[in-house]
Every structure is written in structure tokens, then in C-alpha cells.
């Protein structure tokens, strides 16, 4: 199976940065190929994203997934990082 190449773009201001990662995440592609159900994909994506949240929290900001490629018809992920409140 050929994996889609991901491109990342970002936007930022004084309070937040938003990362848009185009293309399905390689793990999501593999999980879909295994035939996992959407709720299983969401759960595994949450587990895989703990490192993203951990990096944010270790440095002070808060992280939040606005969109993930585990959702039906969604081909990108969007992660928002906000300054600590």
C-alpha cells in the first residue's frame, strides 16, 4: 500500500498556533487497512496523540485536536496549541 505524503502548514498569532497536516496519518492508513471500526480508529488516534499533548503540556501550552483523519471523509488533521491560561 502506498502511503500519502503529508504536508504541514501553520498559522499563528500571539495566543495560538494552528497546525494543518494534510494527508492521512500513516497509522490511520494502516488501521483502516486492517478494517477497524471508526470508533476503534478514534480511540487509537487518541492514544497515539498522547505524545503530542505531552509535549505541549511539558512546555506550558495547551494542545487540542480540532480535526483528525480518523473521521469519515476527513483527509487531514488540525492541531491547535494555545498559550497557558
N, C-alpha and C positions, 0 to 999 in steps of 0.2 A: 504494500500500500504506500503510495507517495503522499508524504505529508505536506500540507500547505505551509509556505513560508510566512512567518509573522512579521508584520511591520508595526512599529510603535510610534505614535505621535503623542504630543503632550500639549497641554495649555496650563498656564499658571498665573496666579496673581499673588498678592501679599498674604492671603489667608489660606489658599489651597492650590494643589496641583492635581490635574486630572490626566491619567494615562490611558490612551486608547490603543489597545493591542488588536490589530486586525488579523483575521485568520483564526481558525480553531486551534486551541491549545493541543499540543501533541498527546497529552494524557487523555483529553476528552476524545480525540480521534480514536485512540486505542480502546477506550471504554465503549465507545459507540460500536466499534468493530466487534467487540465481544457480545454485543446485543443487550447491554444493560438497560434497564428501565430509566426513564427520565428522573425519577426520584432518587435512584441509585447514583446517577450522574451528579445531581446536585449535592448529594451527601459526600461523595468522593472529592468533588471540587472544593467543598468547604474544608475538608481535611487537608487537601493539598495546599490550600491558601493560608493555613496557619502560619507558615513561614513568612508570608507577605505581611500579615498582621503583626507577627512578632518583630520583624524588622522595624516597622513603623512605631510600635509601642516602645521598643528599646531606645529609640531616638527621641521620643516625646510626642510626635504627631499621632493622630488617629487615622486609621485606614477604613475604607468602606468600598465594597464591590457594588457598583451601580448597575452592572450588566455582566453576564457571563455567557460563554459559548455553550454551556450545557442546556440552555433554554432552546426549545424547538424553534428553528428558523433564525437563530442568532449566530452570526459568524464572527463575533468579536467579544472582547472583554474590556470593561472600563473600570478602572480602579481610581478612587479619589483619596487623596491624602490631605488632611486638614491640620492646621496648627493646633497645638494642645490648647484646650479651653481652660 
